[in-house]
Amino acid sequence: MPQYRSILALGLATTGSLVAAAPCDIYATGDTPCIAAHSTTRALYDDYSDALYQVSRSSDSTTTDISPVKAGGIANAAAQDSFCANTDCEITTIYDQSGKKNHLTRAPPGGFKGPADDGYDTLANATGAPITLNGQKVYGVKIEAGMGYRKNGAVGTATGNDPEGMYAVIDGTDFNDQCCFDYGNAETSNTDTGAGHMEAIYFGTNTAWGKGAGDGPWLMGDLEDGLFGGKDAKYSPEDPSITSRFFTAILKGEPNHWALRGGDAATGDLSTYFDGERPDGYNPMHNEGSIILGIGGDNSPNAQGTFYEGVMTSGFPSDDIENKVQADIVAAKYATSD
Ligand SMILES: *[C@@H]1O[C@H](CO)[C@@H](O)[C@H](O)[C@H]1NC(C)=O
């Protein structure tokens, strides 16, 4: 095609106005590609058609993979319902869609043990969080106390003082005050190795380290040995209590700079809750690059929450890229099923 046409096509693709783009396609246009992409509800790349997650059924302990109904589509919940008919199913694996094989599986014991006989955490009930996307039934990951997922030895995640970004779409009404319903970067040893050795989204009403405005729940950064709604641990009045049923939680960090952003995942725009310097004692970062879901970095397993989709990126995403990701999340039409 003539060169002026290519430039025009590129312009349309990067503005996203006429070209459909899923969250990880959008992050790629900002040179902050996804290095992990997890969801039981939908594909996070337009061309992704492989397995989203694996379930195991109690009747015969066999497993099956649940894929999108089409490339870039929502999860085939009917396949899960058929496989799990008249028995219980657990989510055994949440596959990484980024191609880096950063799959989340049952979290091992660390500083804290999980409730399973081997000290591991337990697995989420595969039918624990039914919702709809654009009117079609899908399932989230309902984390109760004792449940957790982890990927040690993750590939491509930020280590040391590397910049990174992440978001998670969660249930803004499912939380408790325990430690810690997290999604993000954590220790490789499953133990607490000190301040700055984590950078993860936290959601809930834990006030052991700090709090935001009102009674919570709050989005905070779990930076290890502290939950932060801003630069100071104790009280961050700009960090709001969250009231929406579906919530987009965003955290990003780079040398001596980090930010917390959020918004209703079903409507509207993101707001910036904090954008500034890292807390005292937390610069430089000492990220270790494991990935956790539903637990603290030392496997503290007593929190609860519900996860629908989330990614981690290489590089510090711009607000503009995140705003486009939020628009795609809203367009996916998260809604309750009842
Ligand atoms: C899983 O969730 C479903 C739906 O809420 C419930 O009927 C079932 O008893 C749960 N199974 C377990 C093992 O908790």
Ligand as a Chemical Component Dictionary entry (heavy atoms), coordinates in Angstrom:
data_LIG
# 
_chem_comp.id                   LIG 
_chem_comp.type                 NON-POLYMER 
_chem_comp.pdbx_formal_charge   0 
_chem_comp.three_letter_code    LIG 
# 
loop_
_chem_comp_atom.comp_id 
_chem_comp_atom.atom_id 
_chem_comp_atom.alt_atom_id 
_chem_comp_atom.type_symbol 
_chem_comp_atom.charge 
_chem_comp_atom.model_Cartn_x 
_chem_comp_atom.model_Cartn_y 
_chem_comp_atom.model_Cartn_z 
_chem_comp_atom.pdbx_ordinal 
LIG C1 C1 C 0 -19.108 -23.454 45.006 1  
LIG O1 O1 O 0 -20.025 -22.395 44.726 2  
LIG C2 C2 C 0 -21.313 -22.863 44.401 3  
LIG C3 C3 C 0 -22.128 -21.655 43.971 4  
LIG O2 O2 O 0 -22.104 -20.667 44.960 5  
LIG C4 C4 C 0 -21.903 -23.617 45.583 6  
LIG O3 O3 O 0 -23.167 -24.133 45.250 7  
LIG C5 C5 C 0 -20.958 -24.752 45.965 8  
LIG O4 O4 O 0 -21.441 -25.395 47.130 9  
LIG C6 C6 C 0 -19.558 -24.248 46.206 10 
LIG N1 N1 N 0 -18.676 -25.350 46.448 11 
LIG C7 C7 C 0 -17.863 -25.405 47.483 12 
LIG C8 C8 C 0 -16.998 -26.613 47.586 13 
LIG O5 O5 O 0 -17.806 -24.519 48.314 14 
# 
loop_
_chem_comp_bond.comp_id 
_chem_comp_bond.atom_id_1 
_chem_comp_bond.atom_id_2 
_chem_comp_bond.value_order 
_chem_comp_bond.pdbx_ordinal 
LIG C1 O1 SING 1  
LIG C1 C6 SING 2  
LIG O1 C2 SING 3  
LIG C2 C3 SING 4  
LIG C2 C4 SING 5  
LIG C3 O2 SING 6  
LIG C4 O3 SING 7  
LIG C4 C5 SING 8  
LIG C5 O4 SING 9  
LIG C5 C6 SING 10 
LIG C6 N1 SING 11 
LIG N1 C7 SING 12 
LIG C7 C8 SING 13 
LIG C7 O5 DOUB 14 
# 
